[in-house]
Amino acid sequence: MVAAEVRIVLDFHDAVNAGEPERLRPLLHDDVEVGGTYGGVRGIAMVEQWFGHAALVLVPRRVFRRGEFVVAEQDVRRRDTGDEPSEPAEPQVVASVFRVIDGRIEMIHRYRDLGEALGTVDVTEDDEVTPVSSTDTT
């Protein structure tokens, strides 16, 4: 059985991959914090806007969970929106740390790799959960 925190994180991936930022709202705390290499934002509206414009596809490769923290190693690439002709980009492997409180995502931080992400929270490779799936809707 998949822990509720992991299911919420997988649902987040599905909403982002579908390009439907409105599906993120019930998954996120009102003052959700998102951080990464390009800075950070707070609040649901900012997150919906950022993910809507980023046109990303996030495919979980491995998922780890301990308590309220879920770490996902992901393939990330831009989704073809049809706006501009472009060559398909090769996926980049990154990792994100999610903090799930009271059934909603309170924090999302993206890191360059799994080791860096695991090193920021009390989660180890021993906390890997059963193989996961998230729909890749390109």
N, C-alpha and C positions, 0 to 999 in steps of 0.2 A: 504494500500500500504506500502511495506517495504522500509524504508529509504535506500539510496544508501550505506551508511556506514555499515548498518547491512547486506545488501546483500553481500558486499565485505568480511565481516568477515565470513559469512556462506560459501561463495565460498572457503575461506581459509580452513575452516574445511573440506570441501569436498575434496580438493586437498591433505591435510594431510592424511585423512582417506583412500583415494585411493592409498596411497603410491607412489604418483607421484609428487616429488618435483619440476619438471620442470613446473608444472601448477601453482606453487607459484609465479614465476617470474613476470607475469603481475599484480599481486595483491600487490606487495611489492615495496616500495621506494628502490632506489639503496643502500642507507646507512641505511636500516632498523635496528632497535635495538631490540634485543630479550633478556630478562632477566628473571631470575627465581632463584630457590633454588640452582641450580648448576652453577651459574655465568651468564655471558652474552656474546653475540657475536654481531657483526655488519656486515652488508653487505649481499646481496642476496646469494652469493655463500656459505657463512658460514651457513645461515639459511637453504638452500636447503640440504646441507650436514648433518646438525644436525637433521632435521626432517626426512631425508631419512634413517639415521642410527638409529634413536630413535624408529622407527616402532610403532608410537602411533596411537590410535584411540581417537578422541576428539568428544564427543557427547554433543552439547549444551542442557542444561536443561532449563535455563532461560537466557534472553538477555535484556540488558538495554542500552539505548542510550540517550546521551545529547550532541548535537553539534558534535564535531569531535571524541568524546570518545564513545566506545562501550565496555561494560563489559559483559562477557559471563561466567555464571556458567556452568561447564562442568563435565561430567563423562570422566575420562581419564584412559586408560589401554593400555597395549602393544598389538600390532597386532601380530597374529600368522604368522610368515614368513615362517614356515616350515623348518627353519634352524636347530632348536633344539626342541626336544620333550619337551613340558612343559604343566603344568596344566593351564587352563585358569585363568587369574588373575581377581580378583574382581575389578570392576572399583573404582577409587578413585575420590572423588568430590573435584574439585579445581575451581579457577576462574582466568580469564585472562582479562587484560585491553588492548584494542587495541586503537591506535590513528590513525585515517584515515584522511589523508591530500591529497587534489587534487585527490581523487579517488584511492589512494593507501595506504597500511598500512605502517606507519612510525615507529610504536613502538608496541611491544607485551611484556607485563610483566605478569608473572604467579604468583599467590598468593595462599596461603593455603586454603582460603575460600572466600566466597562472601563478607562478612563484611569487611575483610581486603582490598579486591580489590576496593570496593565502597569507602572506606575511603581514598583512594589515589588520587581520582579524584572527580570532582564536578558532580557526578552521584549518584542518590538515588534510592531506591526501587520504588519510584513514577515514575521513568523513564522507567519502564519495558515496553517492546514492545510486540506486539501480539505474541502468541505462534509461535515458529519457528520450522523448520525442517532442518536437515542436514543429508544426507545419511550416514548411518553407514555401510560402506562396509568393513566388516571384512575379 
